[in-house]
Amino acid sequence: MRRTQRSVAIATALAAATAPLLALASPAAAESTKATHSTQTVQNLPLDWLSLDALSGTQLLQRVKELLGKGYVPQALSVTNAANPQYTSVWIKDATSKVNVLQGLSATSLPKTITEQLKAGFQPKLITGTGTGADAVFAVVFEKTTQLAKSQLSMTKETFAKVNAEFTAAGFSIASLDVYGTVEKPLYAAVWVAGAATGSVQVTLGQTVEQRGQELLAKAKQGLRPVAMAVEPGKLITTVWSKGSTTGLKEYLSLSKLTYTLKSTQLKALGYQPEILDAEGGTISSIWSKS
């Protein structure tokens, strides 16, 4: 596809991505363009959220302008289907960080964009990608912060494991993770930030929904909870785990879009909001928490 770069600079506090259905009985709660910029700071707004599923780039930009005017900022963003990019996102009302959100980026233009943003004081906060090679499409959220961050794209599983070990040893921990490419050759895009995690961080790669459900129960017994999650091509799941209680979490893996929409309505009525979200291959996986 021929892509255009579009960017929107917004004020926000950022976090994770989308995915489908798994109900687990566990303490972790599992039931189961030419870039143009605009900036807005949101002040003293009550906490609220909404989810937008499968929007085109144009539709997303339209909603961005609308939601900014209502005091919403993006908390999660996921892109899927490189031939016709679809964006799933979660928005909350917040009043803290200033961010730039860029979409429709290629694997060639993204490194240059990251360099340009760094010069302006914006660190990568979240990277999401879909597709492979010259046809891969990315969207990125950058945050203006003094906290150091490192990012890397197009990593094989082996390279990701090596880089993650090196960055972890240097005091960085994973803040964002996405997997794109193909079933035969998954590629990893990640962001690490200095000193973000509490305690040891573990990563499990390429698990089926069933394996992932068992892993959740095992990690919960170790006092670990999911802090980032990505659905790979082939609907396998990669998860980042860190110290924390799973009490009050509900997890749903490999949900259809319709089921996700229905589940969102139910959970919102119960006081939950999506904490982690990722979309891939027509399905959505998410982890919810209750304040």
Order of alpha helices (4+ residues) and beta strands (2+ residues): beta-beta-alpha-beta-beta-beta-alpha-beta-beta-beta-alpha-beta-beta-beta-alpha-beta-beta-beta-alpha-beta-beta
